[in-house]
Amino acid sequence: MKPLALGDITITRVVEREAPHLPIVDLFAGAEVDLLAPHRSWLEPHFITSDNRLIHSFHCFVVRTPRLTILVDTCIGNDKVRPEAPIFHMRNGTFLEDLARQGVRPEDVDFVMCTHMHVDHVGWNTRLENGRWVPTFPNAKYLFGRKEWEFWRQQYETNGPELWDGSIGDSVVPIVEADAHLLVDSDHQIDDAIWLSPSPGHTPGHFCVNIRRGGRRALMTGDVFHNAVQCARPEWNSIYCSDADQARATRRSILETFGDTDTAILPAHFASPTCGRFVSQGLGSWRYDVSSL
């Protein structure tokens, strides 16, 4: 993704992993792949392969304003025990080095925001130090959605540290124990240019991140969309969505609100070039256009 400038705010991306991933029908249960035939001209090669696999990116957005450095969604992390997910298990990647190449050291980060608390969005919240999980970004406040944290806190207390592949225990609870977090509502205002908006369905407290400056607007959609096929078929839910009907309603609302506008859309898993626009195709279907931004 090319750096995106909105006035004096810049948005870049640090990629932890980008590659063909699951078959379409594995992530979107019940999906009829033949329905994508009219859309393949724009879905390939950025979003799906010719043999119907999803091309996914796991990345963190870096937002820099004149005063703040903000990270949105912290990916997978190193040294995390994830035996049920081999591509996440005991990674030893170069995320921090890649972040440094963008001129950002861990101590430079002011805020960390997780659109939700799934395993691949919280991993770099913490790093392993002398056998303990500690905040990776020592001077940052981690903004956790109040409703999201309350849901996972109750789940954690009921199900224990193995919850969600262990990610709540090793990537979220240590932040709370270090008092490095701030609980915020899903419409929290960061400053005059950056605010959150509720987008429940994938998880109960999922939020999007909105940025407006210099006459331009960007929207970070987290996992409201996992892949651009959901623009063409917005009724397709990920198997990981906690409330299927709400997830569909949220997705359609975002498409209808931002479709055919110049808003730059920044989903959490869309592969390169990532940034694009929603363009309506009629009959409740949209195309993801990466050519105009």
Secondary structure, DSSP 4 states (H G I P E B T S, - for coil): ---EEETTEEEEEEEEEEEEEEEHHHHSTT--GGGGGGGHHHHTTTTB-TTSEEEEEEEEEEEE-SS-EEEE---S-SS---TTSTTTTT----HHHHHHHTT--GGG--EEE-SS--TTTSGGGEEEETTEEEESSTT-EEEEEHHHHHHHHHHHHHH-TTGGGGHIIIIIHHHHHTT-EEEE-TT-B-SSSEEEEE--SSSTT-EEEEEEETTEEEEEEETS-SSTHHHH-TTPPPTT-S-HHHHHHHHHHHHHHHTTS-PEEEESSBPTT--BEEEEEETTEEEEE-S--
